[in-house]
């Protein structure tokens, strides 16, 4: 079933929902910012123009801002932790989730721009597309 949420949170290609966006797992800190130039399954470009991912920075900023406020307010007001302990816990949580959030933000932005195409997904499933192995962009 084609779903934007599936594509965003599983870090799959927005066009075919089959190819990976990143060569390494999300919680691997080995090459955390490496990303394929195009989909290994359908060939969709992940870098359609220079500076494409500036929009993803806004998604990341807004989402992480609300997340940080929510965590600190929950820890401080609900669990009655001190402000220092709340911020220390927040820093630990953000350090663990940083790479994942960076990748989800890029995936969400790609899904805002590109839509799912069932005919391309069917061609990928049938093996009708011949796509060479993708290049990896190290950090952009």
Steps between C-alpha positions, in 0.01 A plus 500: 500500500640835395513744787686826553559406864648166396734669254602773745564290809650198326724738299392363163483663158190723470438389141515119524513432879753226426846661489692624802590867548816430701771233471533447876240425772347798682653430838843431357739788553723368222458746210199672662454757222569278198204480263443340161488740203204312355273210588672162458166345396331751264764766428312796657748783561539584868683824412287661228667841533777670699388601847195275482512401867479852644128431548585191704688723743176681579318171559783390728508829690126519561466132591799493731394824668159364592651165599753667734235719660275200551771284657618770741145597598408133557809427708480824698126540554364144492788299646614792719865477397723800555560729204866392482413130498230562237747673268767234564252229402399703194861530388545123533179430305588747225853357469354153441225612260696763303590292195153341487328841514733641232406212271126513576501873421659437161258216433201718594617778269549258211149367561358853491656557158465157336198271503454125487469356149337153499608426142866555588463288816347222290788524251750477787319195641496336157872569450431700184730790593875472458657751740879509555628505860454853641775738597512618858517868597716524813369815666271769364 
